[in-house]
């Protein structure tokens, strides 16, 4: 299996787990701490960007690289 494809599958897994954790009724320690420090809206935004958007972009990037077979970054 190509390494970029494995990276993209792992990034999709991270996105799914983060979304499930974000939408659950039980809040996790990191999210609670971010909301205390940054406020509710900004804490949720930072958590969403760092744990969902960034891995999703990496998943798309590595999936495209594995499909095209490009070697250059």
N, C-alpha and C positions, 0 to 999 in steps of 0.2 A: 504494500500500500504506500502511496506517495506521502511524504511528510507533510506537505501543505494541506492535503485532504484530512489527515489526522488532526492537524491544528485547527482546521475549520470545524470539524465535528466537535472537538473539545470546546471551542468558543461558543458553539450553539448550545452545548450542554450547560456551560456557565450562564448563558442568557436565560435558559429555561429555569434553572435552579434559582437564579436571582429574582426572576419574575414571580415564581411561586413563593419565595420567601417574602417578597415585597407585598404580595397580595394576601398573605396569611393573616389570621386574626392575632397571632402572637408576634409581638415585635422583638426583634433581635437586638443584642447589646450595641453593636456598631451603629445601627440605624438610630436607636434611641440617643446615643451619645452625639451623633451628628445633628440630630434635631435639637438637642439641648444647646450645643455650641453655636450652630448657624441659624437656628430658628426652624419652624416646621417646614415652610415652603422651600427655603434654600437648602436645608438638610436633605429633604426628599429629592430635590433636583440634583444635588451633588451625588447622592447615592444612586439615583437613576442613571446619570451620565457615566459614572465610574463603573458600575456593576452591570449595566444592561446595554447602553449605547456603544461604549468602547468595545466590549467583547463581540457585539453584533457586527460592528464595522470590521473588526479583525476576522470574523468568520466569513464575511462576504469577500474580503480581500484574499484570504488564503484559499477559499473555494474557487474564486476566479483564477488564481495562480495555478491551482491544481488542474483545473479544466484546460487552461491554455498551455500549461506546461512550460511557462516562462521561468527562466532562471534568474534574470536580472531583477534587482529590487527597484 
